[in-house]
């Protein structure tokens, strides 16, 4: 069976609402940050479908015993926010995955070459191959940052088939690169935009997510 990248754009009214708030150029930083937190929460919720490891057990209600399905805490989970902008999604994601380890990866784009340079790498030396890894990157534009992240994570043993990428806006260019190199991946994004301008920014996009989230 040939694998193919799966990209999900959830038809959820709250995702659409907060995307609209985040896109609006007049949205102040404090509200933009709230919008990103909510997008992180709801996109993570969607990304967790059929992904979180569960176990069957029995619990005692106040009246009787009954079967229950619980998230298995023995299976490792990790969240990798790509700094800086990925931090804006982290609060929302972490509220749903409180047991996940957080591994920060700092990347900055060279505006001339559009390549992603790493200035901070807090990834473990080796991932357990069963680890569920969620990568937070609000903007999948040229593909430079997400491809660098995938290289860093997979060389440490993480399985692309067990990963989820959570983005807010994605461009076809980045998705094509992911599809060619990691066809078993699953991507969750609020919208797929039409493309990039001559500076490599997503159009219509929402601007620089890091600058807008942190008021810089």
N, C-alpha and C positions, 0 to 999 in steps of 0.2 A: 504494500500500500504506500502510495506517495504522500508524504506529509506536506501540508501547506499552512503557512501562517494564518492564524485565525484572529481577526480584528473585530472586536465587539464595540458597538456604539449604543449603549443602553437607552431605550426609549422611556426615560424616567423624567417626570415633570420637574422634580427638584434638581436633577442634573441640568436640565435645560435652563431652569431659572437661574441657578448660580453661574452657569456659563455666560448667560446674558449679562449678569452683573459684572463678571470678571472682564468681559470684552469691552464694556463701556469705558471710554477714555476719561470720563468725568468721575468715575468711581475713586474715592480717596483710598489711600493705602490701608487704613484700618478695615474698611469694608472689603477691599480687594483680598486682604489676608483672610477675612472671614469666609469669603466666597471660595477661596482655595481650600480652606479647611473643610468646608462642606463638600466640595468636589472630591477631596481626598477620602472623605467618609463614605460617600455614596458610590463612588467608583470602586473603592475597596470592597464594599458590600457586594457589588455585582461580581467583582473578580473572585470572590471567595466561593461562589457557587461551584459545586463539584470539585473543589480544590482542597479544602481543609480536610485533613485526615480525621476520621471519626471512629468511635468504638461503641459497641452495643453493651449495655449494662442494665442493671435493675436498681431502681431507687425506691425508697419507702416514702409514700405520700402520708399525710396525716391519717389516711383511712386504709391504705392497702399498698402492697407492692405493685410496681408496674414497670414495664420496659422503658428505657430511655436511651437516646443517642447523644453522646457527648463528644466534643472535640478532644482528640487524643493528645494529651500534653507531652507524650514521650517523643513524638515526631518533631524534629527541630524546624523552627520557622525563623526567617530572617527578612528584615526590611532594609533596603539599600536606597536611601535618598541621595540623589545627585545634587550636590551643593552648587549654588546656593538655593536655587529655585525649588528643588525637591523638598526642602524643609517646610515650605508652605503647605505641602500635602501631608506631611508627616503626622501632625496632630490628629487629623481626621482618620488616617489609617491606623495609627497606634491605639486609638480608643477601641477599635474593633479587634485588634490583634495585640492585646496587652502582654502576651507571653513571648512575642517575637523579639529576637535580638536585633539591635539597630547597628548597622555598619555604614559609616559615612564615607562617601567618595566625593572628593572635591575636584571638579573639572572646570576649566576656563577655555573659552573658544578664542583661537587666534583669528582676529578679524580679517587678516590678509589671506591666510591659507585655509581658514574655516576648520582647521584641525583642533581636536580637543586635547589640551595639555592638562596633566594631572598634577595638582599641588597638595592633595591630601588623600591618603589611602589607608583606611582603617578596616579593610576587609581581612577576614581570617586567612591564615596561610593555607587552610584546607577546609572546604565545606564537606559535611556529611552528604553523600550522594542522594539521600532521601530528603534533604532540606527543601522546604517550600520557600522560594526566594521571591519577594515582591520588590520590584524596582520602581521608584517614584521619580518621574521626570516629566514636568508639566508640558514641555514643548519638544515634540519629536520633529525637528526641522530638517537640517541637512543629513542627519543621521550620525554625525561625528561623535557626539557625546554618548549616545546610546550604544553605538557600536564599540566604542572604547570601553564602556561599562560591561557590555556582554563579554568582551575579550577578557577583562580582568576577573569577572565572576566565573566564567567557564573554565579558565585555566586553573582555577582553584577547586575544581571538581563539581561545581553546581550543574545540575541537569536542566537544560533549556526546557524540556518537556514538563518540568515541575515549576517553572517560573511563571510569574505574571508581571507584565509591565503596565503600570497605571500612568496615563498621561491625560492632559486636559485637551490639548489641540495637537493633531498629528498631520504631517504633510505626506503626500504620496512618496516623495523621495526617500524619506527615512523608512517608511513601511516596506518599500521595495528592497532596500538593503537588508532589513531584518528578515524578510521572506527568503531572500537568496541564501543567507548565511545561517539562519536559525529557523527552519520551517516548522519545528515543533512548538514554537512559542505561541503564547496567547497575549494579545494586547487589548487593554480596555481604555477607551478614550471617549471624551464627551463629544468630540466632533472630528471629522476629517476635512481639513480645509483644502482649497484649490491648489495651492503651491507656494513657492517662495519668490521673494523679490530678488533684485540683483545683489543684495547684501546678505542673502541667506536667511532672511526673516520670513516667518509664515504670514501669508496674506489670506484673509483679513486678520487672523490671529488675535492676539491680545497684548502685543507689545512685549517688553522684557519682563518676564514674570518675576524674576528675582528683584529687579529694581522696584517694581510696583508693589511687591509684597513687603519690602523692607524700607520703602520710602527713600531710596537712594538714587 
